[in-house]
Amino acid sequence: MTDQTDAQSKVTSLVDRARVAQAIYDSYDQAQVDEVVTAVGWAIINDDNNHILTKMAIKDTGIGKYEDKIRKNYRKTLGLLRDLKGAKSVGVIAEYPEKGLIEIARPIGVVGAVVPSTNPVATPFNKTINALKGRNAIILAPSPKGQRVCAELVELIHAELDRVGAPTGLVQHLDLPVNKADTYELMKQVDLIVATGSGNNVRACYESGTPAVGVGAGNVPVIIDDSASLADAAAKIRASKTFDNATSCSSENSLVILDAVYHDMLAALKNEDAVLLDAEQKKQLQSKLWVDGHLSRDVIAQTASRIAEVAGFEGMGEASMLMVEETGIGKDYPYSDEKLSPVLTIYRATDFDDAFDITRRILSFKGKGHSVGIHTENDEHIMRIGLDMPTCRVIVNQAHCFATGGSFDNGLPFSLSMGCGSWGGNSIADNMNYRHYLNTTRIARTIPAREPSRSDLFADFWQKYDISNSDS
């Protein structure tokens, strides 16, 4: 049997089981669906399960921090369940009598989810709960390093589905060991693909011929304006950049600091145990961060002190972050790219206009559409970024990696997958959420006609440009 035939057979078996389960689930009412979502949520909110999954994730992937992954799994799930509580996803979800419209939520069917090794628990779990909220079945395609913990996650979910009498075929994973052939075959057979991970995976999803929702690359630049509260900004940057050793695509990668506060901001960062490297150390670190043009697996998502040790630096055992000054942007300047580690690139801008230009050039190189942060008290600067920068999110005075994917103190939906719009080559521009896992049927009835005359629409235009016209 060829690899392709073998993949087709294995995936077809999973998809067939998912379709049987989803056909049963399709008949559930909103209360039953919400009970399933709550039950599955308990599979990770349960502290014992969270610890089991996190230990396995750390052991198998070798990246991230144990205590931070515990917190991420808990808070991201708690926030998602908060967002979903009371949300309508079955039957009539909206009525607009004045328009004669009724909106009905319908399931998509079987969802295939491609998930990364950086978040091998939180990301697949988030996708699973969103899919279940829409009465869908889901099949997870983990990364090779995340496959064992994915299997354990699904087993724990099955226990909760059994508890409430729901079919376990609603949540499955590709057979272990996972390979590319199986993942690509899954993309062909499901009704929707949701992809988080490498650009190659996202492109493969879009090229599969199956409807797909993918997300773009992160490479977050953050502007430190001259009105920023520097100590507060530095503390938030440290909290964000060191969380889970910067595995999040929403972690700050570059700081663009205005000249008026440049030295004071560096001092504030130093107070947060950040270390500014000299030119020779910068060169030395570059050789360890990138090997043959790619981020080295030996240093990504490691602590700053561990990275310093690998780079051969002494006396940095207490370092929270490593900082390098940079002026260039592009492929010849790797520090302008995403680093997936507590390494911050520092740019010095003459004024806000210069900071805006530097930030735009960083995004044009990598990360367009994802997000931009700014620490400021200047509303005009905030609005200029929102109006003119190619970004889907502007995070104001917040720890970036906590805020971008939804937080208890901002209004963004809780998510681990950020759409980057057309700028990032994506079909969505918002945080991936349960609405992306729904089909919507609209019933349209007649209403009193509202047909305008030509003058209703063109009168001002005719007058402005002295056009002689009238309605017949």
Secondary structure, DSSP 8 states (H G I E B T S, - for coil): --HHHHHHHHHHHHHHHHHHHHHHHTT--HHHHHHHHHHHHHHHHSHHHHHHHHHHHHHHH--S-HHHHHHHHHHHHHHHHHHHTT---SEEEEEEGGGTEEEEEEE--EEEEE--SSSTTHHHHHHHHHHHHTT-EEEEE--GGGHHHHHHHHHHHHHHHHHTT--GGGEEE--SS--HHHHHHHHHHSSEEEE-S-HHHHHHHHHTSS-EEE-----EEEEE-TTS-HHHHHHHHHHHHHGGGG-STTSEEEEEEEGGGHHHHHHHHHTTTEEE--HHHHHHHHHHHEETTEE-TTTTT--HHHHHHHHT-SS-TT-SEEEEE----BTTBGGGS--SSSEEEEEEESSHHHHHHHHHHHHHHTTTBS-EEEE-S-HHHHHHHHHHSSBS-EEESS-HHHHHT--TTS-S---S-B--TGGGT-S--SB--GGGGEEEEEEE---------HHHHHHHHHHHTT------
